[in-house]
């Protein structure tokens, strides 16, 4: 299995490897079976994130994402309260809806746009800036893109020095803004009651880039799946309450974060595979989410799938995604708003890049999501 295959269209290769196999180009065991993925994600004692190779920590420093045990609990607990479901609705639901309305209003009269660049990305940036009490400035997009690129470069084993330098510079700029945002009553100021300022900043940076990258991908992937599945789109249009189910099924079929890394702390065996202490064990969320032992007809997008919520897109165990409630809220509001406000919506694959499709080794989303619709005030679909 090559890195190119994993980045472009990995699903058949992942199915052939299930439940686990060695991938020389990753220098890692790749876990693709659902039950095996659960066992690895639950067992932080045997499969840790606390390792010098962990990609995110190499870019932003130690955080809840790269620590286990008591240190992980201390870092996570400092940010947990504001990201509980009730607090997310209370603090951010109205803002998410207003921002989604603003973004869609801005393109409605045009009849065409790249929905990833015009809606999904800007919405995710604005919401995370609001959640962390930052001013939403254009530079945030550049910082997050550079940090994600550096993280992906480390994860792929091909760390281009220029990419890493840009990631380090971006984190430096973001850190300065986060330190300035730690005013009395802010989320960071509250976190600093339990953490040092450096620790609070590293965790906030993880929340920011994770909340932007994966939520943008979640929204874009959900729209892509619906717009390429006319029968499922018709079901959602007939019953808008199915939007949440559609987003969940999209997470199963194409998780925005496709893999998560762990490192074996002792010799062990995974489904017959002889894992040695120190080996990298990468869980393929994309592979586990299409395990036919759990999900019938796993390659089909089915908004009425009864067990779609068993997907592992937000991981599992002690490192279950802190921002899962916020990401789900954003995706539901974004998809509902786009479908309701852009009549005759359809993909536009006439451009030079061809049809939209998810891409990426670590983070998967369509590089473009060009669409057309009947512009405001017109009854003609362009």
PENOR-V791630 format. One record per residue. N is the residue number from 0. RES is the residue in three letters. D_CENTER is the distance of its C-alpha to the mean C-alpha in whole Angstrom. Layout:
n:N res:RES d_center:D_CENTER
n:N res:RES d_center:D_CENTER
This chain:
n:0 res:UNK d_center:23
n:1 res:UNK d_center:23
n:2 res:UNK d_center:20
n:3 res:UNK d_center:20
n:4 res:UNK d_center:20
n:5 res:UNK d_center:17
n:6 res:UNK d_center:15
n:7 res:UNK d_center:17
n:8 res:UNK d_center:18
n:9 res:UNK d_center:17
n:10 res:UNK d_center:18
n:11 res:UNK d_center:22
n:12 res:UNK d_center:22
n:13 res:UNK d_center:20
n:14 res:UNK d_center:22
n:15 res:UNK d_center:25
n:16 res:UNK d_center:24
n:17 res:UNK d_center:23
n:18 res:UNK d_center:23
n:19 res:UNK d_center:23
n:20 res:UNK d_center:24
n:21 res:UNK d_center:25
n:22 res:UNK d_center:23
n:23 res:UNK d_center:25
n:24 res:UNK d_center:23
n:25 res:UNK d_center:21
n:26 res:UNK d_center:24
n:27 res:UNK d_center:22
n:28 res:UNK d_center:22
n:29 res:UNK d_center:19
n:30 res:UNK d_center:19
n:31 res:UNK d_center:18
n:32 res:UNK d_center:20
n:33 res:UNK d_center:19
n:34 res:UNK d_center:22
n:35 res:UNK d_center:21
n:36 res:UNK d_center:18
n:37 res:UNK d_center:19
n:38 res:UNK d_center:21
n:39 res:UNK d_center:20
n:40 res:UNK d_center:17
n:41 res:UNK d_center:20
n:42 res:UNK d_center:22
n:43 res:UNK d_center:21
n:44 res:UNK d_center:25
n:45 res:UNK d_center:25
n:46 res:UNK d_center:22
n:47 res:UNK d_center:21
n:48 res:UNK d_center:18
n:49 res:UNK d_center:21
n:50 res:UNK d_center:22
n:51 res:UNK d_center:23
n:52 res:UNK d_center:21
n:53 res:UNK d_center:17
n:54 res:UNK d_center:15
n:55 res:UNK d_center:14
n:56 res:UNK d_center:17
n:57 res:UNK d_center:19
n:58 res:UNK d_center:17
n:59 res:UNK d_center:17
n:60 res:UNK d_center:20
n:61 res:UNK d_center:20
n:62 res:UNK d_center:17
n:63 res:UNK d_center:16
n:64 res:UNK d_center:14
n:65 res:UNK d_center:17
n:66 res:UNK d_center:19
n:67 res:UNK d_center:21
n:68 res:UNK d_center:24
n:69 res:UNK d_center:26
n:70 res:UNK d_center:24
n:71 res:UNK d_center:20
n:72 res:UNK d_center:22
n:73 res:UNK d_center:23
n:74 res:UNK d_center:20
n:75 res:UNK d_center:18
n:76 res:UNK d_center:21
n:77 res:UNK d_center:22
n:78 res:UNK d_center:19
n:79 res:UNK d_center:18
n:80 res:UNK d_center:21
n:81 res:UNK d_center:19
n:82 res:UNK d_center:16
n:83 res:UNK d_center:18
n:84 res:UNK d_center:18
n:85 res:UNK d_center:21
n:86 res:UNK d_center:21
n:87 res:UNK d_center:18
n:88 res:UNK d_center:20
n:89 res:UNK d_center:23
n:90 res:UNK d_center:21
n:91 res:UNK d_center:19
n:92 res:UNK d_center:19
n:93 res:UNK d_center:22
n:94 res:UNK d_center:20
n:95 res:UNK d_center:17
n:96 res:UNK d_center:20
n:97 res:UNK d_center:22
n:98 res:UNK d_center:20
n:99 res:UNK d_center:19
n:100 res:UNK d_center:22
n:101 res:UNK d_center:23
n:102 res:UNK d_center:21
n:103 res:UNK d_center:22
n:104 res:UNK d_center:25
n:105 res:UNK d_center:25
n:106 res:UNK d_center:25
n:107 res:UNK d_center:27
n:108 res:UNK d_center:30
n:109 res:UNK d_center:29
n:110 res:UNK d_center:28
n:111 res:UNK d_center:25
n:112 res:UNK d_center:22
n:113 res:UNK d_center:19
n:114 res:UNK d_center:17
n:115 res:UNK d_center:14
n:116 res:UNK d_center:16
n:117 res:UNK d_center:18
n:118 res:UNK d_center:16
n:119 res:UNK d_center:12
n:120 res:UNK d_center:12
n:121 res:UNK d_center:15
n:122 res:UNK d_center:14
n:123 res:UNK d_center:11
n:124 res:UNK d_center:13
n:125 res:UNK d_center:16
n:126 res:UNK d_center:14
n:127 res:UNK d_center:13
n:128 res:UNK d_center:16
n:129 res:UNK d_center:18
n:130 res:UNK d_center:17
n:131 res:UNK d_center:18
n:132 res:UNK d_center:21
n:133 res:UNK d_center:21
n:134 res:UNK d_center:22
n:135 res:UNK d_center:20
n:136 res:UNK d_center:21
n:137 res:UNK d_center:21
n:138 res:UNK d_center:20
n:139 res:UNK d_center:17
n:140 res:UNK d_center:15
n:141 res:UNK d_center:17
n:142 res:UNK d_center:17
n:143 res:UNK d_center:13
n:144 res:UNK d_center:13
n:145 res:UNK d_center:16
n:146 res:UNK d_center:14
n:147 res:UNK d_center:11
n:148 res:UNK d_center:14
n:149 res:UNK d_center:16
n:150 res:UNK d_center:13
n:151 res:UNK d_center:13
n:152 res:UNK d_center:17
n:153 res:UNK d_center:17
n:154 res:UNK d_center:15
n:155 res:UNK d_center:17
n:156 res:UNK d_center:20
n:157 res:UNK d_center:21
n:158 res:UNK d_center:21
n:159 res:UNK d_center:23
n:160 res:UNK d_center:25
n:161 res:UNK d_center:24
n:162 res:UNK d_center:21
n:163 res:UNK d_center:21
n:164 res:UNK d_center:23
n:165 res:UNK d_center:21
n:166 res:UNK d_center:18
n:167 res:UNK d_center:21
n:168 res:UNK d_center:23
n:169 res:UNK d_center:20
n:170 res:UNK d_center:19
n:171 res:UNK d_center:23
n:172 res:UNK d_center:22
n:173 res:UNK d_center:20
n:174 res:UNK d_center:21
n:175 res:UNK d_center:25
n:176 res:UNK d_center:23
n:177 res:UNK d_center:21
n:178 res:UNK d_center:25
n:179 res:UNK d_center:27
n:180 res:UNK d_center:24
n:181 res:UNK d_center:26
n:182 res:UNK d_center:29
n:183 res:UNK d_center:30
n:184 res:UNK d_center:28
n:185 res:UNK d_center:25
n:186 res:UNK d_center:22
n:187 res:UNK d_center:22
n:188 res:UNK d_center:26
n:189 res:UNK d_center:26
n:190 res:UNK d_center:23
n:191 res:UNK d_center:26
n:192 res:UNK d_center:28
n:193 res:UNK d_center:27
n:194 res:UNK d_center:26
n:195 res:UNK d_center:27
n:196 res:UNK d_center:26
n:197 res:UNK d_center:24
n:198 res:UNK d_center:22
n:199 res:UNK d_center:21
n:200 res:UNK d_center:20
n:201 res:UNK d_center:18
n:202 res:UNK d_center:16
n:203 res:UNK d_center:16
n:204 res:UNK d_center:15
n:205 res:UNK d_center:12
n:206 res:UNK d_center:11
n:207 res:UNK d_center:11
n:208 res:UNK d_center:9
n:209 res:UNK d_center:6
n:210 res:UNK d_center:7
n:211 res:UNK d_center:8
n:212 res:UNK d_center:5
n:213 res:UNK d_center:2
n:214 res:UNK d_center:5
n:215 res:UNK d_center:7
n:216 res:UNK d_center:6
n:217 res:UNK d_center:6
n:218 res:UNK d_center:9
n:219 res:UNK d_center:11
n:220 res:UNK d_center:10
n:221 res:UNK d_center:12
n:222 res:UNK d_center:15
n:223 res:UNK d_center:15
n:224 res:UNK d_center:16
n:225 res:UNK d_center:18
n:226 res:UNK d_center:20
n:227 res:UNK d_center:21
n:228 res:UNK d_center:22
n:229 res:UNK d_center:25
n:230 res:UNK d_center:26
n:231 res:UNK d_center:23
n:232 res:UNK d_center:23
n:233 res:UNK d_center:26
n:234 res:UNK d_center:26
n:235 res:UNK d_center:23
n:236 res:UNK d_center:25
n:237 res:UNK d_center:28
n:238 res:UNK d_center:26
n:239 res:UNK d_center:23
n:240 res:UNK d_center:23
n:241 res:UNK d_center:21
n:242 res:UNK d_center:18
n:243 res:UNK d_center:16
n:244 res:UNK d_center:17
n:245 res:UNK d_center:16
n:246 res:UNK d_center:13
n:247 res:UNK d_center:13
n:248 res:UNK d_center:14
n:249 res:UNK d_center:12
n:250 res:UNK d_center:9
n:251 res:UNK d_center:12
n:252 res:UNK d_center:13
n:253 res:UNK d_center:10
n:254 res:UNK d_center:7
n:255 res:UNK d_center:4
n:256 res:UNK d_center:5
n:257 res:UNK d_center:8
n:258 res:UNK d_center:10
n:259 res:UNK d_center:11
n:260 res:UNK d_center:15
n:261 res:UNK d_center:18
n:262 res:UNK d_center:21
n:263 res:UNK d_center:24
n:264 res:UNK d_center:27
n:265 res:UNK d_center:30
n:266 res:UNK d_center:31
n:267 res:UNK d_center:30
n:268 res:UNK d_center:29
n:269 res:UNK d_center:27
n:270 res:UNK d_center:28
n:271 res:UNK d_center:31
n:272 res:UNK d_center:29
n:273 res:UNK d_center:31
n:274 res:UNK d_center:28
n:275 res:UNK d_center:30
n:276 res:UNK d_center:29
n:277 res:UNK d_center:27
n:278 res:UNK d_center:25
n:279 res:UNK d_center:21
n:280 res:UNK d_center:20
n:281 res:UNK d_center:16
n:282 res:UNK d_center:15
n:283 res:UNK d_center:14
n:284 res:UNK d_center:11
n:285 res:UNK d_center:12
n:286 res:UNK d_center:16
n:287 res:UNK d_center:16
n:288 res:UNK d_center:14
n:289 res:UNK d_center:17
n:290 res:UNK d_center:20
n:291 res:UNK d_center:23
n:292 res:UNK d_center:25
n:293 res:UNK d_center:22
n:294 res:UNK d_center:21
n:295 res:UNK d_center:24
n:296 res:UNK d_center:24
n:297 res:UNK d_center:20
n:298 res:UNK d_center:20
n:299 res:UNK d_center:21
n:300 res:UNK d_center:19
n:301 res:UNK d_center:21
n:302 res:UNK d_center:20
n:303 res:UNK d_center:23
n:304 res:UNK d_center:21
n:305 res:UNK d_center:23
n:306 res:UNK d_center:20
n:307 res:UNK d_center:17
n:308 res:UNK d_center:16
n:309 res:UNK d_center:17
n:310 res:UNK d_center:13
n:311 res:UNK d_center:12
n:312 res:UNK d_center:8
n:313 res:UNK d_center:8
n:314 res:UNK d_center:11
n:315 res:UNK d_center:14
n:316 res:UNK d_center:17
n:317 res:UNK d_center:17
n:318 res:UNK d_center:14
n:319 res:UNK d_center:12
n:320 res:UNK d_center:10
n:321 res:UNK d_center:12
n:322 res:UNK d_center:10
n:323 res:UNK d_center:10
n:324 res:UNK d_center:13
n:325 res:UNK d_center:12
n:326 res:UNK d_center:9
n:327 res:UNK d_center:11
n:328 res:UNK d_center:14
n:329 res:UNK d_center:12
n:330 res:UNK d_center:11
n:331 res:UNK d_center:15
n:332 res:UNK d_center:17
n:333 res:UNK d_center:15
n:334 res:UNK d_center:16
n:335 res:UNK d_center:19
n:336 res:UNK d_center:20
n:337 res:UNK d_center:20
n:338 res:UNK d_center:22
n:339 res:UNK d_center:24
n:340 res:UNK d_center:25
n:341 res:UNK d_center:25
n:342 res:UNK d_center:28
n:343 res:UNK d_center:28
n:344 res:UNK d_center:24
n:345 res:UNK d_center:24
n:346 res:UNK d_center:22
n:347 res:UNK d_center:24
n:348 res:UNK d_center:24
n:349 res:UNK d_center:28
n:350 res:UNK d_center:26
n:351 res:UNK d_center:27
n:352 res:UNK d_center:23
n:353 res:UNK d_center:24
n:354 res:UNK d_center:22
n:355 res:UNK d_center:18
n:356 res:UNK d_center:16
n:357 res:UNK d_center:12
n:358 res:UNK d_center:13
n:359 res:UNK d_center:12
n:360 res:UNK d_center:12
n:361 res:UNK d_center:9
n:362 res:UNK d_center:7
n:363 res:UNK d_center:8
n:364 res:UNK d_center:9
n:365 res:UNK d_center:13
n:366 res:UNK d_center:14
n:367 res:UNK d_center:16
n:368 res:UNK d_center:17
n:369 res:UNK d_center:20
n:370 res:UNK d_center:22
n:371 res:UNK d_center:25
n:372 res:UNK d_center:27
n:373 res:UNK d_center:30
n:374 res:UNK d_center:31
n:375 res:UNK d_center:32
n:376 res:UNK d_center:35
n:377 res:UNK d_center:36
n:378 res:UNK d_center:36
n:379 res:UNK d_center:36
n:380 res:UNK d_center:32
n:381 res:UNK d_center:32
